[in-house]
């Protein structure tokens, strides 16, 4: 059993109840600088028993890039303190369970169209990978990057985009990771004539059938009869469009952010295992 002790939280990796200084934890998860400090501690814990080889150095670097990008987007797009607490807790909890399993995306004005465009770009990248394979056979990753640099039909910006996409989405398997879009607008999915903009839209690039909405229901906006009725009508609209819907109350998030985050992550990973034989873990040396 692994235990992560970081001063304000002790996480037992067999899913036992964690020991937490809740007030200090919430304070950290509401502050960008303190959340980044937590991130570094979590990464140090994750890699402390690994060999000091080139593969793990690369994995550590991209872990830092992914977590730091996630944290930046959480603070940029969250609209309430309870969202910051929950989203940051999910980000760090998921990393402890499976590194590279969670990606927070930029905010989408038209999420479904943007996701379709992303999948189209991935198909284009796969065609480039297949083209390289047909020309150069089983040569390695470095040879592929050098070959991309030699292509005259691509601009420098396009080459960087392709190389980054290959590293993140094929080498590190982020194509199978859960992508979380905060406050993304769902064009074509409406409730009472208004476009729905959920707290969290969760999707997987490699699985068009996985569509999950997670709502964080604060007491201020979800406590009276009208909001209760409105939320149920909204859920039905989402379900009719193929989305699963999970709701967490602001109170339970505030009182138990790590426990609720583990619940969501356990749900995500169990759903993933039901749908796919792929692994969320990148290859490690």
Secondary structure, 3 states (H helix, E strand, C coil): CCEEECCCEEEECCCCCCEECHHHHHHHHCCHHHHHHHHHHHHHHHHCCCCCCHHHHHHHHHHHHHHHHHHHHHHHHCCCHHHHHHHHHHHHHHHHHCCCCEEECCCCCCHHHHHHHHHHHHHHHHHHHHHHHHHHCCCCHHHHHHHHHHCCCCCHHHHHHHHHHHHHHHHCCHHHCEEEEECCEEEEEEECCEEEECCEEEEECCEEEEEEEEEEECHHHHCCHHHHHHHHHHHHHHHHCCCEEEEEEHHHHHHCHHHHHHHHHHHHHHHHHHHCCCCCCCCCC
